Amino acid sequence: MIVQITETQNDVVARARRVMTPNYKPQPVVFTQGEGAFLYDREQRRYLDFAGGIAVCCLGHGHPVLANAIAEQAKQLLHVSNLYFNQMQIELAEKLVSISFADRVFFCNSGAEANEAAMKLARRYMQTVRKENRWKFVCAHHSFHGRTWAAISATGQPHYHEGFGPLVPGFVHVPFGNLEAMDAVIDEETCAILVEPVQGEGGVLAPDPAYLAGLRAIADKHRILLILDEVQTGVGRTGKWFAHEHSGVTPDIMSLAKGLAGGVPIGAMLCTEEVSKGFAPGAHASTFGGNPLACRAGLTVLKVIEQEGLLSHVERVGAHLREGLAELSTRIPGLTGARGMGLLAGVGVDPKVIDRAAIIERCRNLGLLLTQAGSDALRLTPPYIVSRSQVDDALGILERALNGEGATP
Ligand SMILES: *Cc1c(COP(=O)(O)O)cnc(C)c1O
């Protein structure tokens, strides 16, 4: 172990602050182990993990089936590159195709890269297959699509742009949930609409149930593509494999990442047969993308979700969590109501009444991890294996923190 037992947690934090670039602001805690929905720090204090690695650790920590599959694969074969076929990549692609609208899959290593691939494919499809000069993307205010240059350009939150100008050209933003505004900005140079089915980082905002169907109709009317960023909502997070299934319509392209391999870095861009014609050999690539380790982990996650019946569990336990958050909102001033879908849950917070950072700190001191989202929400994204009684425990801790307990002495 690299962290020395004789060091205090503060020593470790000080070491990190000396050598890491200063773009993160980590909370002063070092986790050394996890089991199920729990994390343990260096002092063996236990935390209910409703941050879930930011909606990544869908099977929780230390899931034996996932851990064994990763260990086995590591002994067998880690990496070969895309100069050769690999069995695991083919199997994960087949599985993803079988559970989705998509016909074809491209693998990469993160959500931003999956969106990058989606946007590159959309432009290349328009320019090389349709032979139309379409290059603009319409995205939503408060969206989040990742941190590469094109992904921040797509992201509709100005603070992610600060100091990085000029941005990649060709991105237009309209209010999330507003179909008229979307329809109005599309012109003969528009290539695609890119939105999240539920905005995660933007504040756990689920649109009107008819929104995605409206976007599909607008995209069809203008003969442009619909790209859904399901990096956070995909792979069961909302109680269906993909959040757009709640709407009854399908996109042309979808990006996935976060939960797909349960914590092993992976990204995927899925598309229809027609749109896939935009790529030709050499058009796009990733050295690590789809390596046997990540794909074995992804395949195992999908199998475990199926075998353990986790989609319906997410739906039930997520509804229970959001009912609890709605109920808390009726009693605690400054809470403005439950948000989200499945286990992508949030509670609105009036920042003038409640200091979110203080609540997160008090919850942590009381043994619960959660995250902020947008300017006015607390977000809860526990693993899919979380139990109803663990949800009740988390709600109890959150209430105590909101009532002033747990302050750092
Ligand atoms: C997290 C997230 C991303 C970025 O994923 P990275 O793996 O950090 O690049 C993109 N889109 C959405 C909706 C996300 O939640």
The ligand as an SDF file (V2000), in Angstrom:
LIG
                    3D

 15 15  0  0  0  0  0  0  0  0999 V2000
  -19.9200   12.8920  -16.5900 C   0  0  0  0  0  0  0  0  0  0  0  0
  -20.5630   13.2840  -17.8470 C   0  0  0  0  0  0  0  0  0  0  0  0
  -19.8150   13.4970  -19.0220 C   0  0  0  0  0  0  0  0  0  0  0  0
  -18.3070   13.4630  -19.0330 C   0  0  0  0  0  0  0  0  0  0  0  0
  -17.7900   12.2190  -18.7390 O   0  0  0  0  0  0  0  0  0  0  0  0
  -16.2150   12.0610  -18.4650 P   0  0  0  0  0  0  0  0  0  0  0  0
  -16.0340   10.5960  -18.3050 O   0  0  0  0  0  0  0  0  0  0  0  0
  -15.8800   12.8540  -17.2470 O   0  0  0  0  0  0  0  0  0  0  0  0
  -15.5090   12.5910  -19.6670 O   0  0  0  0  0  0  0  0  0  0  0  0
  -20.4990   13.7740  -20.1860 C   0  0  0  0  0  0  0  0  0  0  0  0
  -21.8380   13.8600  -20.2110 N   0  0  0  0  0  0  0  0  0  0  0  0
  -22.5880   13.6660  -19.1120 C   0  0  0  0  0  0  0  0  0  0  0  0
  -24.0670   13.7450  -19.2130 C   0  0  0  0  0  0  0  0  0  0  0  0
  -21.9790   13.3880  -17.8830 C   0  0  0  0  0  0  0  0  0  0  0  0
  -22.7310   13.2280  -16.7830 O   0  0  0  0  0  0  0  0  0  0  0  0
  1  2  1  0
  2  3  1  0
  2 14  2  0
  3  4  1  0
  3 10  2  0
  4  5  1  0
  5  6  1  0
  6  7  2  0
  6  8  1  0
  6  9  1  0
 10 11  1  0
 11 12  2  0
 12 13  1  0
 12 14  1  0
 14 15  1  0
M  END
$$$$
